[in-house]
Amino acid sequence: MEIIKNADMSRYTSFRAGGSAKVLMIPGSIDELKQVLRELAVSGGDYMIMGNGSNILVRDGGYDGTIVRIGEGLDQISADGEMICAGSGALLSSVAAAALASDLTGFEFAGGIPGSIGGAAFMNAGAYDGEMKDVISRVDLISKDGSREYALTAAEMEYGYRHSVLYDTGDIVSSVEIKLQKGRHEAIAARMKELTERRTTKQPLSYPSAGSFFKRPAGYYAGKLIQDAGLKGLSVGGAQVSELHSGFIINTGKATASDIIALMHIVQASVMDKFGVRLEPEVRIIGTERQAVK
């Protein structure tokens, strides 16, 4: 178990921005994770679970609680026939590579999503017309107080767009089982290469970001609304609406969390004013604002 006090969360999030967490705990096994959850349940303090940090932003004032990071030690991957079982800390890119190695098709869409399979199962992550609900057969869970282990099917996860029942229960993914189909190695590799090239040419991958910043509003595409509102390239401090893909807010080098959040509010207000559409962030924003010096 690794325990870090006053942990600089810009080191652990893909935005490379934001404040510190009072305590960062990194369990190395399921037993350690259950122990942490039991202790947090008893203490009653604020806490949250994170995976690869690709969908979270800590405000500059920091998070006065405990963040539990699920990663190394909980990232085992195994394949058996058409099934792959992956620990919640396994990166989606690693799971996609394992699927390719076993000549399994159906997971190509997720190979370029910069996150862990636990986080992807939690929020029903998706890309290129695929979603986690399409491939998940079972999600193994630990109750938020660490007292119970159980499993849910994809149907029992009550998946919707970027949503699952776990938003309501607060329980934690320990591993995920996905069911794929046998395919041709060359065809799977070609599809993965095609999607990688599409991402490389159409997304600002050379800058820190959290991927698509906003959820897709019903009947619209967030990126197109932002572009049509004339916001492409708009900056606040070191945060910028990407000139390559308007659905991304990027850190051009020295963005603070406050820069990113201020830019988010400008984008939301402008799109609402011009099109009457409310953009909701896909990124989880936690913590407090930094207090102004008087």
FENGI-V817195 format. One record per backbone hydrogen bond with DSSP energy under -1.0 kcal/mol. CO is the residue of the C=O (numbers start at 0). NH is the residue of the N-H. E is the energy in kcal/mol with one decimal. If there is no record, write none. Layout:
# FENGI-V817195
<<CO NH E> <CO NH E>>
This chain:
# FENGI-V817195
<<1 25 -2.9> <3 23 -3.1> <6 20 -2.3> <7 10 -1.6> <12 15 -1.4> <18 8 -1.5> <19 62 -2.9> <20 6 -1.6> <21 5 -2.3> <22 66 -2.7> <23 3 -3.0> <24 68 -2.7> <25 1 -1.8> <28 32 -2.1> <29 33 -2.7> <30 34 -2.2> <31 35 -2.4> <32 36 -2.4> <33 37 -2.4> <34 38 -2.4> <35 39 -2.6> <36 40 -2.1> <37 41 -1.8> <38 42 -2.4> <39 43 -2.0> <45 65 -2.3> <47 67 -2.8> <49 69 -2.7> <52 13 -2.7> <54 283 -2.5> <56 285 -2.3> <57 18 -1.3> <58 61 -2.2> <61 287 -2.3> <62 21 -2.6> <62 64 -1.9> <64 22 -1.8> <65 47 -1.8> <66 24 -2.8> <67 49 -2.8> <70 73 -2.2> <73 88 -3.2> <75 86 -3.2> <77 84 -2.8> <79 82 -2.1> <81 179 -3.0> <82 79 -3.0> <83 177 -2.8> <84 77 -2.5> <85 175 -2.7> <86 89 -2.3> <87 117 -2.3> <89 116 -2.8> <90 94 -2.0> <91 95 -2.5> <92 96 -1.8> <93 97 -2.1> <94 98 -2.3> <95 99 -2.3> <96 100 -2.3> <97 101 -1.3> <98 103 -3.0> <99 102 -1.7> <102 182 -2.8> <104 180 -2.1> <106 109 -1.5> <107 110 -1.1> <109 112 -1.5> <112 114 -2.2> <114 91 -2.7> <115 119 -2.1> <116 120 -2.3> <117 121 -2.0> <118 122 -2.1> <119 124 -2.0> <124 131 -2.0> <126 129 -1.7> <129 126 -1.9> <130 133 -1.6> <131 134 -1.7> <131 135 -2.2> <134 178 -2.9> <137 176 -3.1> <138 151 -2.2> <139 173 -3.0> <139 174 -1.3> <140 149 -2.0> <141 171 -2.8> <142 145 -2.9> <147 142 -2.8> <149 140 -3.5> <151 138 -2.8> <152 156 -1.2> <154 157 -1.4> <156 164 -2.7> <159 162 -1.4> <162 159 -2.1> <163 166 -1.5> <164 167 -1.5> <164 168 -2.1> <165 169 -2.2> <171 141 -2.6> <173 87 -2.3> <174 139 -2.5> <175 85 -2.7> <176 136 -2.9> <176 137 -1.8> <177 83 -2.2> <180 104 -3.6> <183 187 -2.4> <184 188 -2.6> <185 189 -2.1> <186 190 -2.1> <187 191 -2.3> <188 192 -2.3> <189 193 -2.4> <190 194 -2.3> <191 195 -2.2> <192 196 -2.3> <193 197 -2.0> <194 198 -2.4> <195 199 -2.6> <196 200 -2.0> <197 201 -1.7> <198 202 -2.2> <202 204 -2.3> <203 206 -1.6> <207 250 -2.7> <212 281 -3.4> <212 282 -1.2> <216 219 -2.5> <220 224 -2.2> <221 225 -2.5> <222 226 -2.4> <223 227 -3.2> <224 228 -1.4> <225 230 -1.9> <226 229 -1.9> <230 233 -2.5> <233 240 -2.7> <235 238 -2.4> <237 251 -3.0> <238 235 -2.4> <239 249 -3.0> <240 232 -1.7> <244 247 -2.0> <246 212 -2.4> <247 241 -2.6> <249 239 -2.0> <255 259 -1.9> <256 260 -2.6> <257 261 -2.5> <258 262 -2.3> <259 263 -2.1> <260 264 -2.2> <261 265 -2.0> <262 266 -2.5> <263 267 -2.6> <264 268 -2.5> <265 269 -2.5> <266 270 -2.5> <267 271 -2.2> <268 272 -2.4> <269 273 -2.4> <270 274 -2.6> <271 275 -1.6> <279 214 -3.2> <283 56 -2.6> <285 58 -3.1> <287 60 -1.8>>
